[in-house]
Amino acid sequence: MAHCEICGKDTDLNRYRIEGCEMNVCANCSKFGERILGQSSATSSFQKKALQKQLQQEKGNESEQFIGKSAGDKIKNAREEKGLTQEQLAKAIAEKASVIQRIESGHMSPAISTAEKLEKFLGISIVEVLENPRFSAPRDEVSMESEETETKKQASDDDEGFTIADLLKKK
């Protein structure tokens, strides 16, 4: 099942044109447009991943994935432990041998999808997760209070009072 692009309901979808946009929508939301005939409502895995990534970004993704600094060394060590050449590893995960060579030498960082294939095949962990990427380490209350006081002081100094710009400066 997939999620309706209008209401988010997890149900069977059909392809409809709504206000000029082609969308996968549920039966309830289909009343807002007209059906596009001859196209399957099934979404390719590529489209699903793209939609999931977009939804995560819109929701303010709580975590962000990145490749650790020692990934190349970990990959090389795991490959050698399994007795594989770079060419054999590349073939096993459907990548080019030159990509494996560049990753192992540290000249290239693998894409998350490639890193996940390497992790699964080699039984290692190279993708790391950064929790709450939008926020840095928590600030102490004193600095927060001083910012609020400064913002209020700026607002009171102006004849216009507290403005949206003052609020934006605060953030």
C-alpha positions in Angstrom: 0.0 0.0 0.0 1.0 3.6 -0.5 0.1 6.9 0.9 -2.3 9.3 -0.8 -0.5 12.4 -1.9 -3.3 14.7 -0.6 -4.6 13.2 2.6 -1.8 10.7 3.4 -4.2 7.8 3.9 -2.5 4.4 3.5 -4.6 2.7 0.9 -4.9 1.7 -2.8 -4.2 4.6 -5.1 -5.1 5.7 -8.6 -3.4 8.3 -10.8 -5.4 11.5 -11.2 -4.7 15.0 -12.6 -5.7 17.6 -10.0 -5.2 21.3 -10.8 -2.7 20.4 -13.5 -0.6 18.0 -11.3 -0.5 14.3 -11.7 -0.9 12.6 -8.4 -1.5 9.2 -6.7 -4.6 9.7 -4.7 -7.1 7.6 -2.7 -10.7 7.1 -3.8 -11.9 9.8 -1.4 -9.5 12.5 -2.8 -10.1 11.4 -6.5 -13.2 13.7 -6.5 -10.9 16.7 -6.9 -9.6 15.7 -10.3 -9.9 13.5 -13.3 -8.5 10.0 -13.8 -5.4 9.5 -16.0 -6.2 6.4 -18.0 -3.5 4.0 -19.2 -1.1 4.6 -16.3 -0.7 2.2 -13.5 -1.1 3.6 -10.0 1.9 1.4 -8.9 4.9 3.5 -8.0 8.4 2.3 -8.9 10.9 1.7 -6.1 12.9 4.7 -7.3 9.8 6.9 -7.1 8.9 5.5 -3.6 12.4 6.3 -2.3 12.3 9.8 -3.7 8.9 10.4 -2.1 10.1 9.0 1.2 13.1 11.3 1.1 10.9 14.3 0.3 8.6 13.4 3.2 11.5 13.1 5.6 12.8 16.5 4.6 9.4 18.1 4.9 8.8 16.6 8.3 12.1 18.0 9.6 13.9 14.7 9.5 14.9 13.7 13.1 18.1 12.1 11.9 20.6 12.4 9.1 22.8 9.7 7.7 26.4 10.2 6.8 29.4 8.1 6.0 32.0 7.8 8.7 35.6 9.0 8.1 37.2 5.6 8.4 34.8 3.9 5.9 37.5 3.2 3.3 39.7 1.4 5.8 36.7 -0.6 7.2 35.7 -1.7 3.7 39.2 -2.7 2.7 39.8 -4.7 5.9 36.4 -6.5 5.6 37.0 -7.2 1.9 40.5 -8.6 2.7 39.1 -10.7 5.6 36.7 -12.3 3.1 39.5 -12.9 0.7 38.0 -10.9 -2.1 39.6 -8.6 -4.7 38.2 -5.2 -5.4 36.8 -6.5 -8.7 35.0 -9.4 -7.0 33.5 -7.1 -4.4 32.4 -4.6 -7.1 30.7 -7.3 -9.0 29.0 -8.7 -5.9 27.3 -5.3 -5.2 26.8 -4.2 -8.8 29.4 -1.4 -8.8 32.5 -0.6 -10.8 35.9 -1.8 -9.5 37.2 1.8 -9.9 34.5 3.0 -7.4 35.6 0.4 -4.8 39.3 1.4 -5.4 38.5 5.1 -4.9 36.4 4.5 -1.8 39.1 2.3 -0.2 41.8 4.9 -1.0 39.8 7.7 0.6 39.4 9.7 -2.7 35.7 9.2 -2.7 32.9 8.8 -0.2 30.3 6.3 -1.2 26.7 7.3 -1.7 24.4 6.1 1.1 22.8 3.5 -1.2 26.3 2.1 -2.1 27.4 2.2 1.5 24.3 0.2 2.6 25.1 -2.4 -0.1 28.6 -2.6 1.2 27.4 -2.9 4.8 25.0 -5.7 4.0 27.5 -7.7 1.9 30.6 -7.2 4.2 28.7 -7.3 7.5 30.2 -4.0 8.6 28.8 -0.6 9.7 29.9 2.5 7.9 26.7 4.6 7.7 26.4 6.7 10.9 23.3 8.6 12.0 23.3 12.1 13.3 20.3 12.7 15.6 18.4 16.0 15.3 20.6 17.5 12.5 18.6 20.8 12.5 19.6 21.5 16.1 23.1 21.9 17.5 24.0 20.9 21.0 21.6 22.3 23.5 22.4 25.8 24.7 22.4 26.7 28.3 19.5 28.7 29.7 21.7 31.7 30.5 22.5 32.4 26.9 18.9 31.9 25.9 17.8 34.4 28.5 20.4 36.9 27.3 19.2 36.6 23.7 15.6 37.1 24.8 16.6 40.2 26.8 18.6 41.6 23.9 15.8 41.1 21.5 13.2 42.7 23.8 15.7 45.6 24.4 16.0 46.1 20.6 12.3 46.1 20.2 11.7 48.6 22.9 14.4 50.9 21.5 12.5 51.1 18.2 9.5 53.4 17.8 7.7 50.6 15.9 7.8 48.1 18.7 8.5 44.4 18.2 8.6 43.4 14.5 8.8 40.2 12.5 12.4 41.0 11.8 13.1 41.1 15.5 11.6 37.6 15.8 13.7 36.3 12.9 16.8 37.7 14.4 16.0 35.9 17.6 16.1 32.5 15.8 
